[in-house]
Amino acid sequence: MIQNTEDLKDFILKILDDKKAENISTIDLGENNPLAKYIIIASGRSVKNVSAIADIVSMEVKHNTQINVKLEGLNNSDWVLVDCG
């Protein structure tokens, strides 16, 4: 069950690992940042792979939380931002 930002971070990292995302990095922005607690960065093997990973992360987070996930850059998929609030 996802109850806090730490749980959400771990949940997303597991999805990325399961879907074979590459170069996964986590940046802890600290408690006092009003915009975000963490930034997670990952790569894919191709544009299609990046798009698929972003879609899966978005769907899984929506399905398992009450978070309204927003996606940016999915049309071209050379980069995608998944905003989980």
C-alpha angles and dihedrals in degrees: 000000000000109000106153144012092274091056091047091050091050091046092052092045090053092051091049091049093046091051092049097246112174134226094016113190132174123205116197108213093188134240097286098059109107094200104052145346096212140016115204118197125191139164133218133210095243142359089265091051092050090051093049093048092049091049092050094047090049095048094045094048091048091047095048101038141031090246119130099223118206125201126204126185096018094128094067096021095199080119131005130192115207108195111199095178 
